[in-house]
Amino acid sequence: MKAIQLQSYGGVDRLEIVDLPKPEPKSGEILVRVVAAGTNPGEISIREGYLKDRFPMDFPFGQGTDFAGTVESLGAGVSNVSVGDEVLGHVDTRSSQAEFVVAPAENVIPKPPALDWYRAGSLFVAGSTAEAAVRAVHPGPGDVVAMSGAAGGVGSIAVQLAVRTGARVIGIASAESAAFIRSVGAEHVAYGDGLEQRLREAAPKGLDAMIDLYGQGYVDLALAIGVSKDRVNTIIDFAAAEKFGIKAEGSAYAADAKTLAELARLGAWGELLLPIEAIYPLALVHDAYRELGKHKAHGKIVLSLDPRITQPLHA
């Protein structure tokens, strides 16, 4: 099978498309023929070695966490899926960006028929991270919540989940992202010089919570504005979380089948928009990560294993 693999830390050029033996599922596992696999900003940090202390890996290792595809074969003791079923889910082995992936059966759910492959294949990481980040600051009716990185794959989902609680959401993003931010239910405030003043003007009675999806000082900003420490959550600025004693709850805090199934249901029925910025064939994985690394995508960038997809498709 074709698979993405890394032999050393570094830039996009370190990604290799290699031929590997088709894996075999062990007891409690399933083999899935992958149709789509998500890309995520955290994979860039892992590839470049910035998270090697937090996520140590032995070379060579693969890449990718979330996927959607059809069940190819079953290991012993698997009863929740059958061969041929359409599923979506995740692995913890950084191996979903491949033609086949082995996953624990408990990590997959049925793909709703109304949810397309690309939204299904890129849902787990962004969806679980967004759910955890919103839960961490427990928004409710009347609350005012600010969110950095609100236009990205995680942010576009987190905005909607926060809005569903009845909160008013202020999405911090580039000026070019204003229309997109409004399309997913938030008010837009541009980042950059003068942000603190713009937030104070947008929320004259103060902010109730801050969800930081970007890092680079947003935790400090939230505390300076007066947000209580127990209602600030970052998924990226671990140093600030440790320094100030605030939450750093991400994907692992909502990584369960029940949460994934609910997000998939909402997406299938149009109650939750799951924006796709672009779809790339696996052969153009380098281009996909170059685009992802620009941090300009509105929604997800997804890899396709469908042989009919030979060129990038943009929304």
MARTOR-662723 format. One record per residue (C-alpha): y, z, x; residue in three letters. Coordinates in steps of 0.5 Angstrom, whole numbers, padded with zeros to 4 digits, always signed. Last residue first. Example, Ala and Ser with C-alpha at 12.3 -4.5 7.8 and 13.67 -1.06 7.14 Angstrom:
<sites>
-0002+0014+0027Ser-0009+0016+0025Ala
</sites>
This chain:
<sites>
+0051-0005-0028Ala+0048-0007-0022His+0041-0011-0020Leu+0040-0012-0013Pro+0035-0018-0012Gln+0027-0019-0012Thr+0025-0015-0018Ile+0019-0019-0021Arg+0015-0015-0016Pro+0016-0009-0020Asp+0017-0003-0015Leu+0024-0002-0016Ser+0028+0003-0013Leu+0034+0007-0017Val+0041+0008-0016Ile+0043+0013-0021Lys+0050+0015-0024Gly+0057+0012-0023His+0056+0011-0016Ala+0062+0012-0011Lys+0058+0017-0006His+0058+0011+0000Lys+0052+0014+0002Gly+0048+0011-0004Leu+0051+0004-0003Glu+0048+0005+0004Arg+0042+0008+0001Tyr+0040+0002-0003Ala+0042-0003+0002Asp+0036+0000+0007His+0031+0000+0001Val+0032-0007+0000Leu+0024-0008+0000Ala+0023-0003-0005Leu+0027-0007-0010Pro+0034-0005-0012Tyr+0037-0002-0018Ile+0044+0000-0019Ala+0049+0004-0023Glu+0044+0007-0028Ile+0047+0012-0033Pro+0043+0017-0036Leu+0046+0018-0043Leu+0044+0024-0047Leu+0043+0024-0054Glu+0040+0017-0054Gly+0034+0018-0057Trp+0030+0017-0050Ala+0035+0020-0046Gly+0034+0027-0050Leu+0027+0026-0050Arg+0027+0025-0043Ala+0031+0031-0042Leu+0026+0035-0046Glu+0020+0033-0043Ala+0023+0035-0036Leu+0025+0042-0038Thr+0018+0043-0041Lys+0015+0040-0035Ala+0018+0045-0030Asp+0023+0044-0024Ala+0029+0048-0027Ala+0031+0053-0022Tyr+0028+0048-0016Ala+0033+0043-0018Ser+0039+0047-0016Gly+0042+0054-0016Glu+0046+0056-0011Ala+0050+0062-0014Lys+0055+0066-0011Ile+0055+0072-0006Gly+0062+0070-0002Phe+0059+0068+0005Lys+0052+0066+0003Glu+0054+0061-0003Ala+0060+0059+0002Ala+0054+0057+0007Ala+0050+0054+0002Phe+0055+0049+0000Asp+0050+0044-0004Ile+0048+0046-0011Ile+0054+0050-0012Thr+0055+0055-0018Asn+0061+0059-0020Val+0060+0064-0026Arg+0058+0070-0023Asp+0063+0070-0018Lys+0069+0070-0023Ser+0073+0064-0023Val+0080+0066-0021Gly+0084+0060-0019Ile+0082+0062-0011Ala+0075+0063-0013Leu+0074+0056-0016Ala+0078+0053-0010Leu+0074+0057-0005Asp+0067+0054-0008Val+0070+0047-0008Tyr+0071+0047-0001Gly+0067+0042+0002Gln+0061+0042-0003Gly+0060+0036-0008Tyr+0056+0039-0014Leu+0060+0045-0015Asp+0060+0048-0022Ile+0066+0052-0024Met+0066+0057-0029Ala+0071+0060-0034Asp+0078+0057-0032Leu+0084+0059-0033Gly+0089+0060-0039Lys+0093+0054-0037Pro+0087+0050-0036Ala+0089+0043-0035Ala+0096+0045-0031Glu+0092+0050-0027Arg+0087+0044-0025Leu+0093+0040-0023Arg+0096+0045-0019Gln+0089+0046-0015Glu+0088+0039-0014Leu+0095+0038-0011Gly+0092+0034-0005Asp+0085+0031-0007Gly+0081+0030-0013Tyr+0083+0027-0020Ala+0082+0031-0026Val+0078+0028-0032His+0077+0031-0039Glu+0069+0030-0040Ala+0065+0027-0045Gly+0060+0022-0041Val+0065+0016-0043Ser+0071+0021-0041Arg+0068+0021-0034Ile+0067+0014-0033Phe+0074+0012-0035Ala+0077+0017-0030Ala+0072+0014-0024Ser+0077+0010-0021Glu+0082+0016-0020Ala+0076+0020-0016Ser+0073+0025-0019Ala+0073+0032-0022Ile+0071+0033-0029Gly+0074+0038-0033Ile+0069+0040-0039Val+0070+0044-0045Arg+0064+0048-0047Ala+0061+0047-0054Gly+0054+0048-0051Thr+0053+0040-0051Arg+0059+0039-0047Val+0055+0043-0041Ala+0049+0038-0042Leu+0054+0032-0042Gln+0057+0034-0036Val+0051+0036-0032Ala+0048+0029-0034Ile+0054+0025-0031Ser+0054+0030-0025Gly+0047+0029-0023Val+0048+0022-0022Gly+0055+0022-0020Gly+0061+0022-0024Ala+0062+0030-0024Ala+0062+0031-0017Gly+0066+0037-0018Ser+0066+0041-0024Met+0071+0045-0028Ala+0068+0049-0034Val+0073+0051-0040Val+0069+0056-0045Asp+0071+0055-0052Gly+0064+0055-0054Pro+0059+0057-0049Gly+0057+0056-0041Pro+0052+0060-0038His+0054+0059-0030Val+0047+0058-0028Ala+0045+0054-0034Arg+0049+0049-0032Val+0047+0048-0025Ala+0040+0049-0027Ala+0040+0043-0032Glu+0044+0039-0027Ala+0039+0040-0022Thr+0033+0039-0027Ser+0036+0032-0029Gly+0038+0029-0022Ala+0032+0031-0019Val+0027+0029-0025Phe+0030+0023-0028Leu+0030+0017-0023Ser+0023+0014-0025Gly+0025+0015-0033Ala+0032+0012-0032Arg+0029+0006-0029Tyr+0022+0005-0033Trp+0026+0005-0040Asp+0026+0011-0044Leu+0024+0009-0052Ala+0016+0009-0050Pro+0017+0016-0048Pro+0014+0017-0041Lys+0008+0022-0042Pro+0009+0028-0037Ile+0008+0029-0030Val+0008+0035-0025Asn+0002+0039-0028Glu-0003+0033-0026Ala-0001+0034-0018Pro+0002+0028-0015Ala-0001+0022-0011Val+0003+0016-0010Val+0002+0009-0010Phe+0007+0003-0009Glu+0011+0008-0005Ala+0018+0011-0005Gln+0015+0017-0009Ser+0012+0021-0002Ser+0017+0026+0000Arg+0011+0032-0001Thr+0014+0036-0007Asp+0012+0031-0012Val+0016+0029-0019His+0015+0026-0026Gly+0014+0020-0030Leu+0008+0018-0034Val+0005+0012-0037Glu-0002+0013-0039Asp-0007+0007-0036Gly-0012+0012-0034Val-0012+0019-0038Ser-0007+0025-0038Val-0008+0032-0039Asn-0015+0033-0037Ser-0015+0033-0030Val-0021+0037-0027Gly-0023+0033-0022Ala-0018+0027-0019Gly-0016+0022-0024Leu-0014+0014-0023Ser-0009+0009-0024Glu-0004+0013-0028Val+0002+0008-0030Thr+0009+0009-0027Gly+0015+0013-0026Ala+0018+0017-0020Phe+0022+0023-0017Asp+0021+0026-0010Thr+0023+0020-0005Gly+0021+0019+0002Gln+0015+0019+0007Gly+0014+0023+0013Phe+0012+0022+0020Pro+0014+0026+0023Phe+0013+0034+0021Asp+0018+0037+0016Met+0022+0043+0016Pro+0026+0043+0009Phe+0031+0049+0010Arg+0032+0048+0018Asp+0031+0041+0018Lys+0037+0040+0013Leu+0042+0037+0017Tyr+0037+0032+0020Gly+0039+0025+0018Glu+0033+0024+0014Arg+0034+0031+0010Ile+0042+0030+0009Ser+0040+0023+0006Ile+0035+0025+0002Glu+0040+0030-0001Gly+0044+0024-0004Pro+0038+0022-0008Asn+0034+0016-0009Thr+0029+0015-0015Gly+0023+0011-0016Ala+0021+0006-0021Ala+0014+0002-0022Val+0009+0007-0018Val+0002+0006-0019Arg+0000+0013-0020Val-0006+0017-0017Leu-0007+0024-0021Ile-0009+0031-0018Glu-0012+0037-0020Gly-0018+0036-0015Ser-0016+0031-0010Lys-0013+0024-0012Pro-0014+0018-0007Glu-0009+0015-0003Pro-0008+0007-0001Lys-0008+0007+0006Pro-0001+0006+0009Leu+0003-0001+0011Asp+0010+0001+0013Val+0017+0000+0010Ile+0021+0004+0015Glu+0027+0008+0014Leu+0030+0010+0021Arg+0036+0004+0020Asp+0039+0008+0015Val+0041+0013+0020Gly+0037+0019+0024Gly+0031+0023+0024Tyr+0025+0021+0027Ser+0019+0017+0025Gln+0021+0016+0018Leu+0017+0013+0012Gln+0018+0008+0006Ile+0011+0006+0003Ala+0007-0001+0002Lys+0000+0000+0000Met
</sites>
